[in-house]
Amino acid sequence: MNSEVLKRAGIDFEHGVDRFLGDRQLYESILITFLTDDTFVQGKNALEKGNFKGLYESVHTLKGIAGNTDMITFYHTAGALGEHLRKCEVMDEDEVIHLFNEMQEAYYAVMKGIIDAKEK
């Protein structure tokens, strides 16, 4: 995989490889596996249904995946949305949608980065 492409997508490739004890092949396989993960779609569906609990569960999972694979921007945007969902007793749907859109942008950047890095 092209580490420069991954960096531009917000993935700290070197740190990610280090996290997997220097096993570059394992780390790359985890990134490739993420391409088929449906947690983001589950979260988006939950948001569309107004199911904030389901959205929180998906976002929490995504934050964990992003943190464990050093998807830095995605991790921070998922964390911001998750924290908002966790703390709010009454949901401000406009704010949730705004935070979701930021996370979605980072998610698509990561997905595109992995695809592009895989092809080069």
VOFI-861606 format. One record per residue: x, y, z of N, C-alpha, C in turn. Coordinates in steps of 0.2 Angstrom, whole numbers. Each point is the difference from the previous one (the first is absolute). Example, Ala and Ser with C-alpha at 12.3 -4.5 7.8 and 13.67 -1.06 7.14 Angstrom:
BEGIN
+-------+-------+-------+-------+-------+-------+-------+-------+-------+
:   n_u :   n_v :   n_w :  ca_u :  ca_v :  ca_w :   c_u :   c_v :   c_w :
+-------+-------+-------+-------+-------+-------+-------+-------+-------+
:    66 :   -28 :    39 :    -4 :     6 :     0 :     4 :     6 :     0 :
:    -2 :     5 :    -4 :     4 :     6 :     1 :    -4 :     5 :     3 :
+-------+-------+-------+-------+-------+-------+-------+-------+-------+
//
This chain:
BEGIN
+-------+-------+-------+-------+-------+-------+-------+-------+-------+
:   n_u :   n_v :   n_w :  ca_u :  ca_v :  ca_w :   c_u :   c_v :   c_w :
+-------+-------+-------+-------+-------+-------+-------+-------+-------+
:     4 :    -6 :     0 :    -4 :     6 :     0 :     4 :     6 :     0 :
:    -2 :     5 :    -3 :     3 :     7 :     0 :    -1 :     4 :     6 :
:     5 :     0 :     4 :    -1 :     4 :     7 :    -1 :     7 :    -1 :
:     3 :     3 :    -5 :    -2 :     7 :    -1 :    -7 :     2 :    -2 :
:    -3 :    -5 :    -4 :    -7 :     1 :    -1 :    -4 :    -1 :     6 :
:     2 :    -4 :     4 :    -4 :    -1 :     7 :     1 :     6 :     4 :
:     6 :     2 :     1 :     1 :     6 :     4 :    -4 :     6 :    -2 :
:    -1 :     1 :    -7 :    -4 :     5 :    -2 :    -8 :    -1 :     1 :
:    -1 :    -6 :     1 :    -7 :    -2 :     2 :    -1 :     1 :     8 :
:     5 :     2 :     4 :    -1 :     0 :     7 :     2 :    -6 :     4 :
:     4 :    -4 :    -3 :     2 :    -6 :     3 :     7 :     0 :     2 :
:     2 :    -1 :     6 :     7 :     0 :     2 :     3 :    -7 :    -1 :
:     2 :    -1 :    -6 :     2 :    -7 :    -2 :     6 :    -2 :     4 :
:     5 :     3 :     1 :     6 :    -2 :     4 :    -2 :    -2 :     7 :
:    -4 :     4 :     4 :    -3 :    -1 :     6 :    -4 :    -6 :     0 :
:    -4 :    -1 :    -5 :    -5 :    -6 :    -1 :     4 :    -6 :     0 :
:     6 :     0 :    -4 :     4 :    -6 :    -1 :     3 :    -2 :     7 :
:     3 :     6 :     3 :     3 :    -1 :     7 :    -5 :    -3 :     5 :
:    -7 :     2 :     0 :    -5 :    -3 :     4 :    -1 :    -7 :    -1 :
:     1 :    -3 :    -6 :     0 :    -7 :    -2 :     7 :    -3 :     0 :
:     4 :     2 :     5 :     6 :    -2 :     1 :     5 :    -1 :    -6 :
:    -1 :     5 :    -4 :     4 :     0 :    -6 :    -2 :    -4 :    -6 :
:    -6 :    -4 :     1 :    -2 :    -4 :    -5 :    -4 :     4 :    -5 :
:     3 :     2 :    -5 :    -3 :     4 :    -5 :    -5 :    -3 :    -4 :
:     1 :    -7 :    -2 :    -5 :    -4 :    -3 :    -6 :     0 :     4 :
:     0 :    -2 :     6 :    -6 :     0 :     4 :    -4 :     6 :     1 :
:     4 :     6 :     1 :    -3 :     6 :     0 :    -4 :     2 :    -7 :
:     3 :    -1 :    -5 :    -3 :     1 :    -7 :    -6 :    -4 :    -1 :
:     0 :    -6 :     3 :    -5 :    -5 :    -1 :    -6 :     3 :     4 :
:     1 :     3 :     6 :    -5 :     2 :     4 :    -3 :     6 :    -3 :
:     4 :     5 :    -3 :    -3 :     5 :    -4 :    -4 :    -2 :    -6 :
:     2 :    -5 :    -3 :    -4 :    -2 :    -6 :    -6 :    -4 :     2 :
:     0 :    -3 :     6 :    -6 :    -3 :     3 :    -5 :     5 :     2 :
:     2 :     6 :     2 :    -4 :     6 :     2 :    -5 :     2 :    -6 :
:     3 :    -1 :    -6 :    -4 :     2 :    -6 :    -7 :    -4 :     0 :
:    -1 :    -6 :     3 :    -6 :    -3 :    -1 :    -4 :     0 :     7 :
:     3 :     4 :     5 :    -4 :     1 :     6 :    -6 :     4 :    -1 :
:    -6 :    -2 :     3 :    -6 :     3 :    -1 :    -2 :     4 :     6 :
:     4 :     1 :     4 :    -2 :     4 :     6 :    -2 :     7 :    -1 :
:     3 :     4 :    -5 :    -1 :     6 :    -2 :    -7 :     1 :    -3 :
:    -2 :    -5 :    -4 :    -7 :    -1 :    -3 :    -5 :    -1 :     5 :
:     1 :    -4 :     5 :    -4 :    -1 :     5 :    -1 :     7 :     4 :
:     5 :     3 :     1 :    -1 :     7 :     4 :    -4 :     5 :    -4 :
:     2 :     0 :    -7 :    -4 :     5 :    -4 :    -8 :    -2 :     0 :
:    -1 :    -7 :    -1 :    -7 :    -2 :     0 :    -3 :     2 :     7 :
:     3 :    -1 :     6 :    -2 :     2 :     6 :    -2 :     8 :     0 :
:     5 :     4 :    -2 :    -2 :     7 :     0 :    -6 :     2 :    -4 :
:     0 :    -4 :    -6 :    -6 :     2 :    -5 :    -7 :    -2 :     4 :
:     0 :    -5 :     4 :    -6 :    -2 :     4 :    -1 :     4 :     7 :
:     5 :     4 :     1 :     0 :     4 :     7 :     2 :    -5 :     6 :
:     3 :    -5 :    -2 :     2 :    -5 :     6 :     7 :     2 :     2 :
:     0 :     5 :     5 :     6 :     3 :     2 :     4 :    -5 :     4 :
:    -3 :    -5 :     4 :     3 :    -5 :     3 :     4 :    -5 :    -5 :
:    -3 :    -2 :    -5 :     3 :    -4 :    -5 :     6 :     4 :    -3 :
:    -1 :     7 :    -2 :     5 :     4 :    -2 :     6 :     0 :     4 :
:    -1 :     1 :     7 :     5 :     0 :     5 :     4 :    -6 :     0 :
:    -3 :    -6 :    -1 :     3 :    -7 :     1 :     5 :     0 :    -7 :
:    -3 :     2 :    -5 :     4 :    -1 :    -7 :     6 :     5 :     1 :
:    -1 :     6 :     2 :     5 :     5 :     0 :     6 :    -2 :     5 :
:    -2 :    -3 :     6 :     4 :    -2 :     5 :     5 :    -6 :    -3 :
:    -3 :    -5 :    -4 :     3 :    -5 :    -3 :     5 :     3 :    -5 :
:    -2 :     5 :    -4 :     4 :     3 :    -5 :     6 :     4 :     3 :
:    -1 :     3 :     5 :     5 :     3 :     4 :     6 :    -5 :     2 :
:    -3 :    -5 :     3 :     5 :    -5 :     2 :     4 :    -3 :    -6 :
:    -3 :    -1 :    -6 :     4 :    -3 :    -5 :     5 :     5 :    -3 :
:    -3 :     7 :     0 :     5 :     5 :    -3 :     6 :     1 :     5 :
:    -2 :     0 :     7 :     6 :     0 :     4 :     5 :    -5 :     0 :
:    -3 :    -6 :    -1 :     5 :    -6 :     0 :     4 :    -1 :    -7 :
:    -3 :     4 :    -5 :     4 :     0 :    -6 :     3 :     6 :    -2 :
:     0 :     5 :     4 :     3 :     6 :     0 :    -3 :     5 :    -6 :
:    -6 :    -1 :    -1 :    -4 :     5 :    -5 :    -1 :     6 :     4 :
:     4 :     4 :     0 :     0 :     6 :     5 :    -6 :     5 :    -1 :
:    -1 :     2 :    -6 :    -5 :     5 :    -1 :    -7 :    -3 :     2 :
:    -1 :    -6 :    -3 :    -6 :    -4 :     1 :    -1 :    -1 :     8 :
:     5 :    -2 :     3 :     0 :    -1 :     7 :    -3 :     6 :     4 :
:     3 :     6 :    -2 :    -2 :     6 :     4 :    -7 :     2 :    -2 :
:    -2 :    -1 :    -6 :    -7 :     2 :    -2 :    -5 :    -5 :     3 :
:     2 :    -6 :     0 :    -5 :    -5 :     3 :     0 :     1 :     8 :
:     5 :     2 :     3 :     1 :     1 :     7 :    -5 :     6 :     2 :
:     0 :     6 :    -4 :    -4 :     6 :     1 :    -7 :    -2 :     0 :
:    -2 :    -4 :    -5 :    -7 :    -2 :    -1 :    -2 :    -4 :     6 :
:     4 :    -5 :     1 :    -2 :    -5 :     6 :     0 :     4 :     6 :
:     4 :     4 :     2 :     0 :     4 :     6 :    -6 :     4 :     0 :
:    -2 :     3 :    -5 :    -6 :     4 :    -1 :    -7 :    -4 :     2 :
:     0 :    -6 :    -3 :    -5 :    -4 :     1 :    -1 :    -3 :     7 :
:     6 :    -1 :     3 :     0 :    -3 :     6 :    -2 :     5 :     6 :
:     2 :     6 :    -1 :    -2 :     6 :     5 :    -7 :     3 :    -1 :
:    -3 :     0 :    -6 :    -6 :     3 :    -1 :    -6 :    -4 :     3 :
:    -4 :     4 :     4 :    -6 :    -3 :     2 :    -6 :     1 :    -5 :
:     1 :     6 :    -3 :    -5 :     2 :    -5 :     4 :     1 :    -7 :
:    -1 :    -4 :    -5 :     4 :     1 :    -6 :    -2 :     6 :    -4 :
:     6 :     3 :    -2 :    -1 :     6 :    -5 :     2 :    -3 :    -6 :
:    -6 :    -2 :    -4 :     1 :    -4 :    -6 :     5 :     4 :    -5 :
:     0 :     6 :     0 :     4 :     4 :    -5 :     7 :    -1 :     2 :
:     2 :     0 :     6 :     7 :    -1 :     2 :     2 :    -7 :    -1 :
:    -4 :    -5 :     1 :     1 :    -7 :    -1 :     2 :    -1 :    -7 :
:    -4 :     3 :    -5 :     1 :     0 :    -7 :     6 :     3 :    -2 :
:     2 :     6 :     3 :     6 :     3 :    -2 :     6 :    -4 :     2 :
:     0 :    -3 :     6 :     5 :    -4 :     3 :     1 :    -6 :    -4 :
:    -6 :    -3 :    -2 :     0 :    -6 :    -4 :     3 :     1 :    -7 :
:    -2 :     6 :    -3 :     3 :     2 :    -7 :     8 :     1 :     1 :
:     2 :     2 :     5 :     7 :     1 :     1 :     4 :    -7 :     0 :
:    -4 :    -4 :     4 :     3 :    -7 :     1 :     0 :    -4 :    -7 :
:    -6 :     1 :    -4 :    -1 :    -3 :    -6 :     5 :     2 :    -5 :
:     2 :     6 :     0 :     5 :     3 :    -4 :     7 :    -4 :     1 :
:     2 :     0 :     6 :     6 :    -4 :     2 :     0 :    -7 :    -1 :
:    -6 :    -3 :     0 :    -1 :    -7 :    -1 :     1 :    -1 :    -8 :
:    -3 :     4 :    -4 :     1 :    -1 :    -7 :     7 :     1 :    -2 :
:     3 :     5 :     3 :     7 :     1 :    -1 :     5 :    -6 :     1 :
:    -2 :    -3 :     6 :     4 :    -6 :     2 :    -1 :    -6 :    -5 :
:    -7 :    -1 :    -2 :    -2 :    -5 :    -5 :     4 :     1 :    -6 :
:     0 :     6 :    -3 :     3 :     2 :    -6 :     7 :    -1 :     0 :
:     3 :     2 :     6 :     7 :    -1 :     1 :     3 :    -7 :     0 :
:    -4 :    -4 :     3 :     2 :    -7 :     0 :    -1 :    -3 :    -7 :
:    -5 :     1 :    -3 :    -1 :    -2 :    -7 :     6 :     2 :    -5 :
:     1 :     7 :     1 :     5 :     2 :    -5 :     7 :    -3 :     2 :
:     1 :     0 :     7 :     7 :    -3 :     2 :     1 :    -7 :    -2 :
:    -6 :    -4 :     0 :     1 :    -7 :    -2 :     1 :    -1 :    -7 :
:    -2 :     5 :    -4 :     1 :     0 :    -8 :     6 :     2 :    -2 :
:     4 :     4 :     4 :     6 :     2 :    -2 :     6 :    -4 :     2 :
+-------+-------+-------+-------+-------+-------+-------+-------+-------+
//
